[in-house]
């Protein structure tokens, strides 16, 4: 609901394209706290990624048993928890990787130019979080969010860009 240009009824694709918080609240209500946390865990959002650099922060979430209807509602559209950029990139990359969560890494290849050797560091699969079919459907919705929806500013000619726009709230006390 909004007073100007209301969305009316939306499909999940329409909710993504319009970044419609009430629709995501309904999704959260339908899946419930237990399943919501199951997917937070599956996408690695409740733990550090263990990336190969120092100083990674732990995510901050309400405890599952302390998550009530209001907390679930706000978390459903992406507020009231804290994750690091690398945690977000890792989770989103699972969708781009056909539903497989990979351990993030900084170095892809080690090259010794003096002797011409190369060592390619293979990615490490953590787990499958969604099926390839589900991943493809989400990618398609993310693509139309950029071509038709609130993410139009991210559309780059010649590139296949997908996204999900949103808002965030500053952490109180941060400058």
C-alpha positions in Angstrom: 0.0 0.0 0.0 1.1 3.5 -0.7 -0.9 6.7 -1.4 0.8 7.5 -4.8 0.8 5.1 -7.7 -0.2 2.0 -5.7 1.0 -1.4 -6.9 -2.2 -3.3 -6.3 -1.8 -7.1 -6.4 1.7 -8.3 -7.4 3.3 -11.5 -8.4 6.6 -12.4 -6.8 8.3 -11.0 -9.9 6.3 -7.8 -9.6 7.2 -7.5 -5.9 10.9 -7.9 -6.8 10.6 -5.3 -9.6 8.9 -2.8 -7.4 10.9 -3.6 -4.2 7.5 -4.0 -2.4 8.0 -4.4 1.3 4.4 -5.4 2.1 4.7 -8.3 -0.4 7.9 -9.5 1.2 6.3 -9.3 4.6 3.6 -11.6 3.2 6.2 -14.0 1.9 7.9 -14.0 5.4 4.5 -14.7 7.1 3.8 -17.6 4.7 7.1 -19.3 5.2 7.4 -18.6 8.9 10.3 -18.1 11.2 11.6 -21.6 11.1 11.9 -21.9 7.3 13.1 -18.3 7.1 16.0 -19.1 9.4 16.6 -22.4 7.5 17.4 -20.3 4.4 19.4 -17.8 6.3 21.6 -20.7 7.5 21.7 -22.3 4.1 22.8 -19.1 2.4 25.5 -18.7 5.1 24.1 -15.5 6.5 24.1 -16.6 10.1 27.9 -17.2 10.2 31.2 -15.7 9.0 32.2 -16.8 5.4 35.7 -17.7 6.6 37.1 -15.8 3.6 40.9 -15.9 3.5 41.5 -12.4 4.9 41.6 -11.2 8.5 39.0 -9.1 10.3 35.7 -10.5 9.1 32.8 -9.5 11.4 30.1 -11.8 12.5 26.6 -11.1 11.4 24.0 -9.7 13.8 20.5 -11.2 13.8 17.7 -11.7 16.3 17.8 -15.1 17.8 15.4 -17.5 16.1 13.5 -18.2 19.2 13.2 -14.4 19.9 11.9 -13.6 16.4 8.3 -12.6 16.6 5.9 -11.3 13.9 7.4 -7.8 13.8 11.0 -9.0 13.6 10.1 -11.5 10.9 8.2 -8.8 9.0 11.1 -6.3 9.0 13.7 -9.0 8.3 11.6 -10.2 5.3 12.4 -7.0 3.5 16.0 -6.7 4.6 16.0 -4.6 7.8 16.9 -5.1 11.4 19.9 -7.3 10.9 23.5 -6.7 10.0 25.8 -8.6 7.5 29.0 -7.7 5.8 29.3 -7.0 2.1 31.2 -10.2 1.6 28.4 -12.2 3.2 25.8 -10.5 1.0 28.0 -11.1 -2.2 28.5 -14.8 -1.2 24.8 -15.4 -0.7 23.8 -13.7 -3.9 26.6 -15.5 -5.8 24.9 -18.8 -4.7 22.0 -17.8 -7.0 24.4 -16.9 -9.8 26.2 -20.2 -9.3 23.2 -22.3 -10.0 22.2 -22.6 -6.4 25.5 -23.6 -5.0 27.1 -21.7 -2.1 30.9 -21.3 -2.6 33.5 -20.2 -0.1 34.6 -16.7 -1.1 38.2 -16.3 -2.1 40.3 -13.3 -2.9 43.0 -15.0 -5.0 42.1 -16.9 -8.2 45.6 -17.6 -9.6 49.2 -17.5 -8.4 51.6 -16.9 -11.2 55.4 -17.0 -11.1 56.5 -14.9 -14.0 60.2 -15.8 -13.6 59.6 -19.5 -14.4 56.2 -19.2 -16.1 54.3 -21.3 -13.7 50.6 -20.8 -12.7 48.6 -22.3 -10.0 44.8 -21.8 -10.3 43.0 -22.0 -7.0 39.8 -23.9 -7.5 36.7 -22.7 -5.8 35.4 -24.6 -2.7 31.8 -25.6 -2.8 30.1 -25.3 0.6 26.7 -26.7 -0.1 23.7 -26.5 -2.5 21.1 -24.0 -1.1 18.5 -24.1 -3.9 17.9 -26.1 -7.1 19.3 -25.0 -10.4 15.7 -24.4 -11.6 14.9 -22.2 -8.6 18.2 -20.4 -9.1 17.3 -19.7 -12.8 13.9 -18.4 -11.9 15.4 -16.0 -9.3 18.0 -14.8 -11.7 15.3 -14.1 -14.3 13.4 -12.1 -11.7 16.5 -10.2 -10.7 17.2 -9.4 -14.4 13.7 -7.9 -14.9 14.2 -5.9 -11.7 17.0 -4.1 -13.6 15.3 -4.0 -17.0 11.7 -3.1 -15.9 11.8 -2.2 -12.2 13.4 -0.2 -9.5 16.9 -1.2 -10.5 16.9 0.4 -13.9 19.9 2.6 -13.0 22.0 -0.6 -12.7 21.3 -1.7 -16.3 24.5 -1.6 -18.3 24.2 -2.1 -22.1 26.1 -5.2 -23.2 26.0 -6.9 -19.8 23.5 -9.2 -18.3 22.8 -7.5 -15.0 20.4 -8.6 -12.3 19.6 -7.0 -9.0 17.2 -6.3 -6.1 16.9 -2.7 -5.1 16.2 -1.8 -1.5 16.7 0.6 1.3 18.7 0.3 4.5 18.8 2.1 7.7 22.1 3.4 9.2 23.3 1.9 12.4 22.6 4.3 15.2 25.7 6.0 16.4 27.5 5.7 13.0 28.5 9.1 11.5 
